Amino acid sequence: MPGAKERELRRRIGSVQSTKKITRAMELIAATRVVKAMNRANDAKPYATQVTGVIENLTAGGAQASHPLLRNAEKVERVGIIAITSDRGLAGSYNAAVIKAAERQLDAARTQGADYSLILIGKKAIDYFSFRNYKIEAQYTGMSDTPTYENAREVANTVVDLFSKGEVDRVELAYTEFVTMGTQKVTVRRYLPLVAMATVAAEGSGSGEAIAEFAFEPSPSGVLESLLPRYMESRLYSAMLEAAASEHANRQRAMKAATDNAEDLIIKLSREMNQARQASITTEIMEIVGGAEALGGEAQAIMQTIPEYTEGTTV
């Protein structure tokens, strides 16, 4: 019969093996999703590039816009902070890094004497800031895993509305930028205002030279003003797609590390169980030998009390 320690180790090994199966399955699922998220992010880049190119051509053609999105406040009294996190955990430091970056922006705004407005995407950010009693202007869930353009438009409309009404004077966007499968970095970028189209040029083709060879109706300025909201939506959509790809990449790495740790723990527990089994077997052998020796001594004592009989004696 196995000892109590051996039974306990068997139970622990079974539990770790069950956990390993779960983490391995989650790793494979995340690996599949990160590829899809990367493809979606790549598919969305041509649209953003074209929108940016049109705006560059409009400004090169002398278009001047007086759109509220270009408003620069003389004094920043309230800073809007958009934080893109996930709805689920088990993604390593993915959520914590974005939350810390957003919190640093919040503290910087307070240091400068400005108030703040939080626009949170993802349950993890909502839970964090709600638990600490921060003021949340808007919150969104259910769109971090596979964001759509309509999701980006919904959030962008809220942010643009706040900025247009003067409720916020500057908006910062905190999210995780997807570089490669093994590299993702937390990024904080100015979302609003667009500083005299310099932001567009910086995020455009990079050539800095746009050729205005087109005729725009009703006018270049009118087209530019109507195009700026679409540009803001595409910027946010691109950030949400990159954040989704980063989330899946981080979850894949975290689950792979958990699977490897489970395997190491199973090996360690198996060795302990083998040692316990060997100790149990050794103890049983020693008990048998001790019992045999005891029985042998008692038998010899008994034989000494029996009279010796010569050959041929009958009882």
C-alpha positions as CSV (number, residue, x, y, z in Angstrom):
1,M,0.0,0.0,0.0
2,P,1.5,3.4,-0.9
3,G,2.2,5.8,2.0
4,A,0.4,9.0,2.8
5,K,3.2,11.1,1.2
6,E,3.2,9.1,-2.0
7,R,-0.6,9.5,-2.3
8,E,-0.3,13.2,-1.8
9,L,2.4,13.5,-4.4
10,R,0.3,11.5,-6.9
11,R,-2.6,13.8,-6.3
12,R,-0.4,16.9,-6.9
13,I,1.1,15.4,-10.1
14,G,-2.4,14.8,-11.4
15,S,-3.5,18.3,-10.6
16,V,-0.4,19.8,-12.3
17,Q,-1.0,17.6,-15.4
18,S,-4.5,18.9,-15.7
19,T,-3.3,22.5,-15.4
20,K,-0.7,21.8,-18.0
21,K,-3.3,20.6,-20.5
22,I,-5.3,23.8,-20.0
23,T,-2.3,26.1,-20.4
24,R,-1.1,24.2,-23.5
25,A,-4.6,24.5,-25.1
26,M,-4.6,28.3,-24.3
27,E,-1.2,28.7,-25.8
28,L,-2.3,27.1,-29.0
29,I,-5.5,29.2,-29.2
30,A,-3.5,32.4,-28.6
31,A,-1.0,31.4,-31.3
32,T,-3.9,31.0,-33.8
33,R,-5.5,34.3,-32.7
34,V,-2.3,36.3,-32.9
35,V,-1.8,35.4,-36.5
36,K,-5.4,36.5,-37.3
37,A,-4.9,39.7,-35.4
38,M,-1.7,40.4,-37.3
39,N,-3.4,39.9,-40.6
40,R,-6.3,42.2,-39.6
41,A,-3.8,44.9,-38.6
42,N,-1.9,44.5,-41.9
43,D,-5.2,44.6,-43.8
44,A,-6.2,47.9,-42.1
45,K,-2.9,49.7,-43.0
46,P,-3.7,50.5,-46.6
47,Y,-6.9,52.4,-45.6
48,A,-5.0,54.4,-43.0
49,T,-2.2,55.1,-45.5
50,Q,-4.6,56.3,-48.1
51,V,-6.4,58.6,-45.7
52,T,-3.2,60.0,-44.6
53,G,-2.0,60.5,-48.2
54,V,-5.2,62.4,-49.1
55,I,-4.7,64.7,-46.1
56,E,-1.1,65.3,-47.1
57,N,-2.2,66.2,-50.6
58,L,-4.9,68.5,-49.3
59,T,-2.5,70.4,-47.1
60,A,0.1,70.5,-49.9
61,G,-2.5,72.1,-52.1
62,G,-3.0,74.9,-49.6
63,A,-6.1,73.6,-47.8
64,Q,-6.7,75.3,-44.5
65,A,-9.1,73.8,-42.0
66,S,-10.6,75.4,-38.9
67,H,-11.9,72.1,-37.6
68,P,-12.3,71.8,-33.8
69,L,-9.9,68.9,-33.9
70,L,-7.1,71.4,-34.6
71,R,-7.9,73.6,-31.6
72,N,-5.0,74.3,-29.4
73,A,-5.9,75.4,-25.9
74,E,-3.8,78.2,-24.4
75,K,-4.0,76.4,-21.1
76,V,-4.6,72.7,-20.7
77,E,-7.1,72.4,-17.9
78,R,-8.2,68.8,-18.5
79,V,-6.3,65.9,-20.1
80,G,-8.2,63.0,-21.6
81,I,-6.4,59.6,-21.4
82,I,-7.4,56.6,-23.5
83,A,-6.1,53.3,-22.2
84,I,-6.5,50.1,-24.3
85,T,-6.3,46.9,-22.2
86,S,-7.9,43.5,-22.5
87,D,-11.1,42.1,-21.0
88,R,-9.3,38.9,-19.9
89,G,-6.2,38.2,-17.9
90,L,-3.5,35.5,-18.2
91,A,-1.5,37.7,-20.6
92,G,1.6,38.3,-18.5
93,S,2.4,42.0,-17.9
94,Y,0.4,43.2,-20.9
95,N,-2.4,44.9,-18.9
96,A,-0.2,46.1,-16.0
97,A,2.2,47.9,-18.4
98,V,-0.5,49.9,-20.1
99,I,-2.2,50.7,-16.9
100,K,1.0,52.0,-15.4
101,A,1.6,54.1,-18.5
102,A,-1.9,55.6,-18.3
103,E,-1.4,56.3,-14.6
104,R,1.9,58.1,-15.2
105,Q,0.1,60.4,-17.7
106,L,-2.6,61.0,-15.1
107,D,-0.1,61.9,-12.4
108,A,1.7,64.2,-14.9
109,A,-1.5,66.0,-15.6
110,R,-2.2,66.5,-11.9
111,T,1.4,67.7,-11.4
112,Q,0.8,70.4,-14.0
113,G,-2.4,71.4,-12.3
114,A,-4.8,69.9,-14.8
115,D,-7.7,67.6,-14.2
116,Y,-8.2,64.3,-16.1
117,S,-10.8,62.3,-17.9
118,L,-10.4,58.5,-18.4
119,I,-11.6,56.7,-21.5
120,L,-11.0,53.1,-20.8
121,I,-11.2,50.1,-23.2
122,G,-11.0,46.7,-21.6
123,K,-12.3,45.3,-18.3
124,K,-8.8,45.1,-16.7
125,A,-8.3,48.9,-16.9
126,I,-11.9,49.5,-15.7
127,D,-11.5,47.2,-12.7
128,Y,-8.2,48.8,-11.8
129,F,-9.3,52.5,-11.9
130,S,-12.7,51.8,-10.5
131,F,-11.2,50.0,-7.5
132,R,-9.0,53.0,-6.8
133,N,-12.0,55.4,-7.1
134,Y,-10.7,57.3,-10.2
135,K,-13.2,59.3,-12.2
136,I,-14.0,57.4,-15.4
137,E,-15.5,59.4,-18.2
138,A,-16.4,56.5,-20.5
139,Q,-15.7,52.8,-20.5
140,Y,-16.0,50.0,-23.1
141,T,-15.8,46.2,-22.9
142,G,-16.2,43.4,-25.3
143,M,-14.1,45.0,-28.1
144,S,-10.5,44.3,-27.0
145,D,-10.2,40.8,-28.4
146,T,-11.4,41.3,-31.9
147,P,-12.1,45.0,-32.4
148,T,-14.1,46.2,-35.4
149,Y,-14.1,49.6,-37.1
150,E,-17.5,50.3,-35.6
151,N,-16.0,49.8,-32.2
152,A,-13.3,52.3,-33.0
153,R,-15.8,54.8,-34.4
154,E,-17.9,54.5,-31.2
155,V,-14.9,55.3,-29.0
156,A,-13.6,58.0,-31.4
157,N,-16.9,59.8,-31.5
158,T,-17.0,60.0,-27.7
159,V,-13.4,61.4,-27.6
160,V,-14.0,63.8,-30.5
161,D,-17.2,65.0,-28.9
162,L,-15.5,65.7,-25.6
163,F,-12.7,67.6,-27.3
164,S,-15.0,69.6,-29.6
165,K,-17.1,70.7,-26.6
166,G,-14.0,71.8,-24.8
167,E,-14.4,69.3,-22.0
168,V,-10.9,68.1,-22.6
169,D,-8.0,70.2,-24.0
170,R,-5.6,67.3,-24.8
171,V,-6.0,63.6,-25.3
172,E,-3.3,61.0,-24.9
173,L,-3.5,57.4,-26.2
174,A,-1.9,54.6,-24.2
175,Y,-1.7,51.2,-25.8
176,T,0.7,48.3,-26.7
177,E,2.3,48.6,-30.1
178,F,2.9,45.4,-31.9
179,V,6.4,45.3,-33.4
180,T,7.1,41.6,-33.9
181,M,5.9,38.3,-32.4
182,G,8.5,38.6,-29.7
183,T,8.5,42.3,-29.2
184,Q,5.6,44.6,-28.1
185,K,6.1,47.9,-26.4
186,V,3.8,50.2,-24.5
187,T,3.3,53.5,-26.4
188,V,1.8,56.8,-25.3
189,R,0.9,59.1,-28.2
190,R,-0.8,62.4,-28.7
191,Y,-4.2,61.8,-30.1
192,L,-5.7,65.3,-30.0
193,P,-5.2,68.0,-31.0
194,L,-3.6,67.5,-34.4
195,V,-0.9,70.1,-34.4
196,A,-1.3,71.9,-37.7
197,M,-1.2,68.5,-39.5
198,A,2.3,67.8,-38.3
199,T,1.0,64.7,-36.6
200,V,-0.5,63.5,-39.9
201,A,2.8,64.0,-41.7
202,A,4.7,62.2,-39.0
203,E,2.5,59.2,-39.2
204,G,2.1,59.2,-43.0
205,S,4.3,57.9,-45.8
206,G,7.4,59.5,-44.2
207,S,8.4,61.2,-47.4
208,G,7.2,64.6,-46.3
209,E,6.4,65.5,-49.9
210,A,2.9,65.3,-51.1
211,I,1.9,66.1,-54.7
212,A,-1.4,68.0,-55.0
213,E,-2.5,67.0,-58.5
214,F,-6.1,66.5,-57.8
215,A,-9.2,68.6,-57.9
216,F,-11.3,68.4,-54.7
217,E,-15.0,69.2,-54.5
218,P,-16.6,71.2,-53.0
219,S,-13.2,72.5,-51.9
220,P,-9.9,71.2,-50.5
221,S,-10.7,72.8,-47.1
222,G,-14.2,71.3,-47.0
223,V,-12.9,67.8,-47.8
224,L,-10.1,68.2,-45.2
225,E,-12.6,69.1,-42.5
226,S,-14.9,66.2,-43.3
227,L,-11.9,63.8,-43.6
228,L,-10.3,64.6,-40.2
229,P,-12.9,62.6,-38.2
230,R,-12.4,59.6,-40.4
231,Y,-8.6,60.0,-39.9
232,M,-9.1,60.0,-36.1
233,E,-11.2,56.8,-36.4
234,S,-8.6,55.0,-38.4
235,R,-5.8,56.0,-36.0
236,L,-7.8,54.5,-33.1
237,Y,-8.8,51.5,-35.0
238,S,-5.1,50.8,-35.9
239,A,-4.1,51.2,-32.3
240,M,-6.9,48.8,-31.2
241,L,-5.8,46.2,-33.7
242,E,-2.2,46.4,-32.6
243,A,-3.3,46.1,-29.0
244,A,-5.3,43.0,-29.8
245,A,-2.3,41.4,-31.6
246,S,-0.1,42.3,-28.6
247,E,-2.5,40.8,-26.2
248,H,-2.6,37.5,-28.0
249,A,1.2,37.4,-28.3
250,N,1.6,38.2,-24.6
251,R,-0.9,35.5,-23.7
252,Q,0.9,32.9,-25.9
253,R,4.2,33.6,-24.2
254,A,2.6,33.6,-20.7
255,M,0.9,30.2,-21.4
256,K,4.0,28.7,-22.8
257,A,5.9,29.7,-19.7
258,A,3.2,28.3,-17.6
259,T,3.3,25.0,-19.5
260,D,7.1,24.8,-19.2
261,N,6.8,25.5,-15.5
262,A,4.2,22.8,-15.1
263,E,6.4,20.3,-16.9
264,D,9.3,21.2,-14.6
265,L,7.1,20.8,-11.5
266,I,5.8,17.4,-12.7
267,I,9.5,16.2,-13.1
268,K,10.3,17.5,-9.6
269,L,7.2,15.9,-8.0
270,S,7.8,12.6,-9.8
271,R,11.3,12.4,-8.4
272,E,10.0,13.1,-4.9
273,M,7.4,10.4,-5.4
274,N,10.0,7.9,-6.5
275,Q,12.1,8.7,-3.5
276,A,9.1,8.3,-1.2
277,R,8.3,4.9,-2.9
278,Q,11.8,3.7,-2.5
279,A,11.8,4.8,1.2
280,S,8.5,2.9,1.6
281,I,9.9,-0.2,0.0
282,T,13.1,-0.1,2.1
283,T,11.0,0.3,5.2
284,E,8.9,-2.7,4.3
285,I,12.0,-4.9,3.6
286,M,13.5,-3.9,6.9
287,E,10.3,-4.8,8.6
288,I,10.2,-8.2,6.9
289,V,13.8,-8.9,7.7
290,G,13.3,-7.8,11.3
291,G,10.2,-10.0,11.6
292,A,12.0,-13.0,10.1
293,E,14.9,-12.6,12.5
294,A,12.5,-12.3,15.4
295,L,10.7,-15.4,14.3
296,G,14.0,-17.2,13.8
297,G,15.1,-16.4,17.3
298,E,11.7,-17.6,18.8
299,A,11.9,-20.8,16.8
300,Q,15.4,-21.6,18.1
301,A,14.3,-21.0,21.7
302,I,11.4,-23.3,21.2
303,M,13.6,-26.0,19.8
304,Q,15.9,-25.8,22.7
305,T,13.0,-26.8,25.0
306,I,12.2,-29.9,23.0
307,P,14.2,-33.1,24.1
308,E,16.5,-34.4,21.5
309,Y,15.5,-37.8,20.0
310,T,17.9,-40.2,18.7
311,E,17.5,-41.9,15.3
312,G,14.9,-44.5,15.4
313,T,13.1,-43.2,18.4
314,T,9.3,-43.2,18.1
315,V,7.0,-40.9,19.7
